[in-house]
Amino acid sequence: MAAPFPARIHVLLASQSPQAVVLRKGPANAVCTLLWDRSKDRFTLGQWMRGRIYERRSDLSADGKYLIYFARGGGLKAPTKGSWTAISRAPWLRAIVLHGKGDCWLGGGLFTRPPQKRRPGKYWLNGACMHFPLQQAAELAEDTDFVPLGGRGGECLSVYYPRLLRDGWTLVSKLSEVRFDSCDLFEKPLANGWVLRKFAHAEVHPGPGKSCYWDEHEVENARLGMRLEKPQWEWAERDGATIVWAEKGRIYRAATLAKGLGEARMLFDGNGMKFEAIAAPY
């Protein structure tokens, strides 16, 4: 019997708080969220869902309090017609704002402003005219003036690339462009002269265990003459003076030191988790 694929992990970091939301996928049509307190590296299970969350069309508000995500499930007879964009209280999935969609073209969005005193938070809805509203919340309002930069196509890259650019990544070059396989190179500076590179693939037949949009990474320090290829890193980001990444269902952290990378420390192992019916506390 073939060994099971490791859990698939994607992480959304809040830019103005130590919170993060982990989207942990697997097996097929099962996904759960976890709240990651990066100040203590503590992980708390949020909520499971039967269906698919498109992690590259999702976002976490700057204060870490709200999650916007695009999902598929439930079938055409459901009120959402089988797909939807929702905003929830992180790390839960129960919607406080819900827009039905019905197909998987566009969808999802980005936060453009967290709630402030006497002013609601704002979000951009990707493909707003193709949604139909089902539920609203006074604390959040759609930002109809926001124009995202750098989006590509009508699927995951329409949100993912604008999110990367907003969060400090630079699109360096397009490495390949063929009909069924393209790759774009992004870079982000790390502490002490290190650079993190992200190779963002869009591929029709990506191979076992990958979706059609997938990433690999490398880190380099030109001063030290060190370049480390990390093809198994499916997600990676800067977190202060450290680098954090996901590999084979686990999350790790290492310091980016002036003399080299520090020892990798495993923070979380998402393998072996099983579906649990958990209600949101609101």
N, C-alpha and C positions, 0 to 999 in steps of 0.2 A: 504494500500500500504506500502510495506517495505521501511524503510528509506534507502537512497542511501549510498553506502560505502564512507567513507572519501577518499580524494585524497591520493595516495601513493607517498612517498617522499624518495629520496635517494640523498645524497650530496657528492660532491667531493671537498676536500679542497686542495688548493695550499700550498705547504710546505714552500715556500720562499716568499710569498706575502700574503696580507690579502684577496685575492680573493677566491671565491668558486663558483661552479656551482651547482645549484639545478635542479634535474631531477624530475619533477612533473608529475605523471601519472594519467589518468582518465578523462572521462570514457574510456571504452575499445577502444584500437587502437587510442588513442590520448595521446600525451606527449608533454610537453613544457619544455624549459630551462629558468632559471633565473640566473642572475649574482648577487651574494651576496657579497657586500663589508663588510667584517667582522669588519673593523675598525670603521664603522658607523652603522652597521646593517641595511644597505639599500639594498633593493631588486629591481632589474630592469628586466622586462620581456625581454627574448631573442626571441625565435622562437618556433612555434608549428610545429608538424609533425603528419600526419596520419600514424600510424604504431606502432611498438614496438621498444623501445631502451632497450637493456639488460644492465642495470645499473652496474651490477657486472662484466661486461666485458669492462668497460669504465674507463677512467683516465683523470686527469687534469694535465697539465705540472706544474713543480715546480714554474714557474713564473706566473702561472695563465692565460697565453695567449692562450693556445691551448687545445682543447678537442678532445680526441679520443673515439669513441663509435662504438658499433656493433648494427646494426638495421635490422629489417625485415619489408618488405612492398613492394608494387608495383607489385608483381606477377612475374611469370617466364619470361614474355615477356619484362620486363624492362631490361635496359643495365646491371644492377647488378644481374639479374636472381632471384631477390626477397629478397636478403639479402646482407649486405655489411659492411665493416669496413671503417669509414671515420675519417679524421682529419679536424677540423674546427677551426675558430677563436672564442674562448669562449666569450660570451655564445651562439653564433649562431650555427646553424646546417649545413649550406651550406658548402659542402666539398671543401677544397683546396687540399687534398689528398684523393683519393678514390680507394678502392680495392673491386671489386665485389666478391661475395662468392657463393650464390645460395642455400645454406643450412644453418642450424643453429648449425653445429658442429664446435667447436673452434670459432675463430673470436674475434675481439676486440684487445686490446693490452695495453701496458704501455709505458710511456715516460721514456727514459733513460738519456737524456741530453737536457736541453733547448738550443735554438740557442745562439751562442756566436759570437763575432766579427770574421767575415770571416770564421766561421764554422757553418754548419747547425745544427739544433736540431736533436736529434735522437729518434726513437721510435722502440719498439719491436712489431712485428705483430704476433699475436697468430695464429698458423697454417698457416704460410706464404705460404707454397707450395700449399695450398688449395684455395688460392685467385687468382684473375687475375686483374692486374693493369688497371685502367681506367683513372686516373688523378694523376699527381705528382706536387710537389712544390719544388722549389730550396732551400727554407729555411728549409726543413725537409728531412731527409734521414732515410731509414730503418736500424736498428741496427741488423745486421745478426750475430754478435758475442755474443749478450746477451743471457744468460741462466737463466730463472726465477726459483726461488726456492719456493717449497712448493705448487705448483699447483696440482690440483687433477681432474682427469677425462678430458672430452672433452667439457664440457659446462661451466657454469658460474664460477665454482671454479677454473678453469684453469687460470683465471686472478685475480679473487677476492682474493684468499688466498695469492698469491705473492704480491698483492698490500697492503693487511693488514700487512704482515710481513715487507715490505719495509717501511711502515709508522709507525713502532714502536709497533705493536701488537706482542704478544708472543702466539704461539699455546701451550696451557697448556696440553690438553688431548683430547682424543676422548671419549665423554660421552656415545655414543651409536652407534652401527653399525649393522643395520639390512637391509634387502634387499630393503625396500621401505621407510626407515626413518633412517637418521643418524644425529648426532649432534656433533659439535666440539666446544670446549671452548677456547676462546681467552681472553687475559687480556692486559690491558694497564694502567700504573700508571698515576694518576692524582695528582694535587697539594695537599699539606697538608695531605699526607698519605692515600688519597682515591685511590681506584682501580676500574676501569671500566671493567666489564666482558661482553663479547659478546658470546651468544649461537647461533652458525651458523647452521641452520637446512637445510637439503636436504630431501625433502619429496614428495612422489608422489601425495598424496591426502592431501594437507595442510589445507583445509577448506576454507570457503568463505573469499574473499578479500585478499588472499595471493597467491603469486606465489610459485613454488616448492622449491625455495631457499628463505629463510626468516630468520630474526634474531630477538632475544629478548635480553634483557640486565638486569644487576643489578649493583649496586654500593655498595662498602663496605669500611668501615674504621675500621680496627681491633683495633686501639688504642681507638676509641670511643665506640667500641662494637656495631656499627651500620651496618646493611645490609639491603638494600632497593631493593626489586625485582621490575623490571620495564618491565613486559611482553608486554606492549603496545608500548614501544620504538622500532620502526622499524629501526632506524638508530641513532647512537650516536658516539660522538668523543670528544677528548680533544681539547680545543682551549685556549691556554695560561693557566691561572689560573681558567678557567671556563670549564664547560661541556655543550655541545650543543647537542640537540637531536630532532628527529621528532616523532610526536605522533598524530594520527588521523588527518593527513593532515596539521599539524601546526609545526612550528619550535620554539624551546624554548632555553633559556640560563639560567644557574644558576652558581654562584660561588661555588667552592669547598673550603670551609673555614675550619680552624682548629677546629672549634666548631660544624661543621655540614654543610649541604648543604644550600646555600643561597636561597632566594625566587626565584621561577621560573618566568621568564619574557618571554611572548610570543613575538616573533620577526616577525612572518609571518604566515598568514593563507591562505593556498592554496586551500581551499574548495570554491566551487562556481565559479571557473574560467571556462571560455568557450573558445573553439577553436577560434583563430584569424589567418587569413592569413597574415603573416608578412614576408617581404622580408629582407634578411640579407643586411647590408649596404656595401657590397663589392661584 
